[in-house]
Amino acid sequence: MRRDATPRRYLMCPPAHFKVTYSINPWMDPTKPVDLPLALAQWEDLRDRYRALGHTVETLVPDPALPDMVFAANGALVVDGRVLGARFAHRERAAEAAIHLAWFRERGYREVLEPSHVNEAEGDFAVTASYLLAGRGFRSSPLSHAEAQEFFGRPVIGLDLVDPRYYHLDTALSVLDGDEVMYYPDAFSPGSRAVLRRLFPDALIADGQDAAALGLNAVSDGRHVLLPQAATGLLAPLRDRGFEPVPMDLGELLKGGGSVKCCTQELRP
């Protein structure tokens, strides 16, 4: 099967001030030091890889007081040129939301909504051709789902996350192309697994080992799938479907609970 890549625009934020001094997810351990130069080099490798593949990467200026800003996917959700801001569940990240909204307003985005309910943007929202998939259970409020549906005019499908290691939807599910996804079933409630089976009967199913490597925290341009290099079990199934997996080493950023997707906000026109 011939796969075609679509040029994308991404927003990223360099980990100039990245560190782990608190724990707001099971991956974060403040006793484990972060190698900041290595984290920056790994992030630059991801940014440069996007550009080499023909994508545009915009950058957000990091704030010294906000070490998690590198996880830019959580700052806003952009669909059809409309911007739904984030409202973070934890006070440690709350100030990131205003910085993201200011970035969009300064660049002339006219439809920008500051949300009323907690949502962590592309952490818990995934955009397919037909749906807006919406995670809940650890961070985003179920009330944010109706807010997003009303704002974007797209059907929102709520999915319950039940394993705290997969605290955001983007740690348990990735959109590959159109309505094609890959996901880890055990991260979801029984009812949500049934919904996923019904909506995506041909989905690529990840096993526990690849999920634990954050292999589903991936970014696809319709052909190339950039994913954590430790998720080796996903490589052959992706190739069998015509995709070109691009393993990336973001081991230092994994100490904060994020990988490829967490670092990448898509600016959908």
C-alpha positions in Angstrom: 0.0 0.0 0.0 1.4 3.4 -1.0 1.4 5.9 1.7 1.7 9.7 1.1 3.0 12.1 3.6 1.2 15.4 4.0 3.3 18.5 5.0 2.4 19.6 8.5 3.0 22.6 10.7 4.1 22.0 14.3 4.6 24.1 17.4 7.4 23.0 19.7 9.2 24.4 22.7 12.8 23.7 23.5 13.6 22.1 26.9 15.9 24.9 27.9 14.6 24.8 31.5 13.4 21.2 31.6 13.8 19.4 35.0 11.8 17.1 37.2 11.3 18.7 40.6 7.8 17.5 41.3 5.6 14.5 40.3 2.3 14.9 38.6 2.3 11.6 36.7 3.7 8.1 37.5 6.7 8.7 35.1 8.1 11.6 37.1 10.6 10.9 39.8 12.3 14.0 41.3 15.2 11.8 42.6 16.3 11.0 39.1 18.5 13.8 37.6 17.9 15.1 34.1 20.8 15.5 31.7 19.7 18.9 30.3 22.2 19.0 27.4 21.2 15.6 26.4 17.5 16.5 26.6 18.1 19.5 24.4 20.0 17.4 21.9 17.3 14.8 21.7 14.6 17.5 21.2 16.7 19.2 18.5 17.0 15.8 16.7 13.2 15.5 16.7 12.8 19.1 15.4 15.4 18.6 12.7 13.8 15.3 11.7 10.5 17.0 11.1 12.1 19.7 9.0 14.1 17.1 7.0 10.8 15.4 6.2 9.4 18.6 4.8 7.4 19.9 7.8 7.4 23.4 9.2 8.3 23.8 12.9 7.4 26.9 14.8 9.0 27.4 18.2 7.6 28.8 21.5 10.0 30.7 23.8 10.4 28.7 27.0 9.7 30.2 30.4 12.3 29.5 33.2 9.5 29.0 35.7 7.7 26.3 33.6 9.9 23.2 33.2 7.2 21.2 31.4 6.7 23.7 28.6 8.6 21.3 26.3 5.5 19.2 26.2 3.9 21.7 23.8 1.1 19.4 22.8 -0.7 20.2 26.0 -1.0 23.9 25.4 -3.8 24.2 22.8 -5.8 22.2 20.3 -5.9 23.6 16.7 -8.5 22.3 14.3 -9.5 24.0 11.0 -7.5 27.1 12.1 -9.6 27.4 15.3 -7.8 27.3 18.7 -9.1 25.8 21.9 -6.9 26.7 24.7 -5.9 24.5 27.6 -6.9 24.6 31.2 -4.4 22.5 33.2 -5.4 20.2 36.0 -2.2 20.9 38.0 -1.1 24.3 39.3 2.5 23.5 38.3 1.5 23.9 34.6 -1.4 26.3 34.8 0.6 29.3 33.6 1.5 27.6 30.3 -2.1 28.1 29.0 -1.9 31.9 28.8 1.5 31.8 27.0 0.1 29.5 24.3 -3.1 31.6 23.8 -0.9 34.8 23.5 1.2 33.1 20.9 -1.8 32.4 18.7 -3.3 35.8 19.2 -0.1 37.5 18.3 0.0 35.6 15.0 -3.5 36.6 13.9 -5.6 33.6 14.8 -9.1 35.1 15.1 -11.0 32.2 16.6 -9.4 31.5 19.9 -11.3 30.2 22.9 -10.2 30.2 26.5 -11.9 27.1 27.9 -14.2 27.0 30.9 -13.4 23.3 31.7 -10.2 21.4 32.3 -8.6 20.0 29.2 -5.0 19.4 28.4 -5.4 19.9 24.6 -3.7 17.3 22.4 -2.8 15.4 25.5 -6.4 14.3 25.7 -7.8 15.2 22.3 -6.9 13.2 19.1 -8.1 14.3 15.7 -9.2 11.7 13.1 -10.9 12.3 9.8 -14.3 11.6 11.3 -14.0 12.2 15.0 -12.5 14.1 17.8 -11.4 11.5 20.3 -11.4 12.8 23.9 -9.8 11.1 26.9 -10.9 11.5 30.5 -10.2 9.9 33.8 -7.0 11.5 35.1 -6.6 15.1 33.7 -9.3 16.4 31.3 -12.8 17.0 32.6 -15.7 15.2 30.8 -17.3 18.7 30.6 -14.6 19.7 28.2 -15.9 17.3 25.6 -19.1 19.2 25.0 -17.2 22.4 25.0 -14.9 21.1 22.2 -17.7 19.7 20.2 -19.6 23.0 20.3 -16.5 25.0 19.4 -15.2 22.8 16.5 -18.5 21.4 15.3 -17.0 17.9 15.2 -18.4 14.8 16.8 -16.6 14.1 20.1 -16.1 10.5 21.3 -15.4 10.2 25.0 -12.9 7.5 26.1 -12.2 6.5 29.7 -8.6 6.0 30.7 -8.1 3.6 33.7 -4.4 3.1 34.1 -2.5 6.0 35.7 0.6 5.3 33.6 -1.5 6.3 30.6 -2.8 9.5 32.1 -3.3 11.2 28.8 -5.0 9.9 25.6 -1.8 10.5 23.7 0.1 8.0 25.8 -2.5 5.2 24.9 -3.6 6.0 21.3 -2.1 7.6 18.2 -3.7 8.7 14.9 -1.9 7.2 12.0 -3.8 8.5 9.0 -7.4 9.5 8.4 -9.5 7.2 10.6 -6.6 4.8 11.1 -5.3 4.5 14.7 -3.1 2.4 16.9 -3.9 2.0 20.6 -3.3 0.0 23.8 -6.6 -1.6 24.9 -5.7 -2.1 28.6 -5.3 1.6 29.1 -9.1 2.0 28.5 -12.3 0.9 30.4 -14.2 -2.1 29.0 -16.8 0.2 27.5 -14.3 2.4 25.8 -12.5 -0.6 24.4 -15.8 -1.7 22.9 -16.3 1.8 21.4 -12.7 1.7 19.9 -13.3 -1.8 18.4 -16.6 -0.6 16.8 -15.1 2.6 15.4 -11.7 1.3 14.4 -12.0 -2.5 13.7 -8.7 -2.5 11.8 -6.7 -0.6 14.3 -3.1 -1.6 15.1 -3.1 -3.0 18.6 -0.1 -2.4 20.8 1.0 -4.7 23.5 2.0 -3.8 27.0 5.7 -3.7 26.4 5.4 -1.1 23.6 2.9 0.9 25.5 5.2 1.0 28.5 7.9 2.4 26.2 5.4 5.2 25.4 5.4 3.9 21.9 1.9 5.3 21.3 3.1 8.8 22.0 3.8 9.1 18.3 3.4 11.5 15.4 2.4 10.5 11.9 2.3 12.6 8.7 0.4 9.9 6.9 3.5 8.0 5.9 6.3 8.6 8.4 5.6 7.6 12.0 8.0 9.1 14.5 7.9 7.1 17.8 10.1 6.2 20.8 12.9 3.9 19.7 12.2 1.5 22.5 8.8 0.5 21.0 10.4 -2.0 18.7 7.3 -4.2 18.6 5.5 -1.6 16.6 8.0 -1.3 13.8 7.1 -4.4 11.8 3.3 -3.9 12.1 3.7 -0.3 10.9 5.8 -1.4 8.0 3.2 -4.1 7.1 0.6 -1.3 6.8 2.8 0.7 4.5 4.1 3.2 7.0 7.7 4.2 7.5 8.5 4.1 11.3 11.2 6.6 12.4 12.5 5.6 15.8 13.5 8.5 18.0 15.5 8.7 21.3 13.8 11.0 23.7 14.9 9.2 26.8 15.6 12.2 28.9 12.2 13.8 28.2 10.5 10.5 29.1 11.6 11.3 32.7 8.8 13.9 32.6 6.3 11.5 31.2 6.4 12.5 27.6 7.9 11.6 24.2 7.4 12.5 20.6 3.7 13.5 20.6 3.9 15.3 23.9 6.6 17.6 22.4 4.6 18.3 19.2 1.5 20.4 18.8 0.0 20.3 15.3 -1.2 23.5 13.8 -4.0 22.3 11.6 -5.1 24.8 8.9 
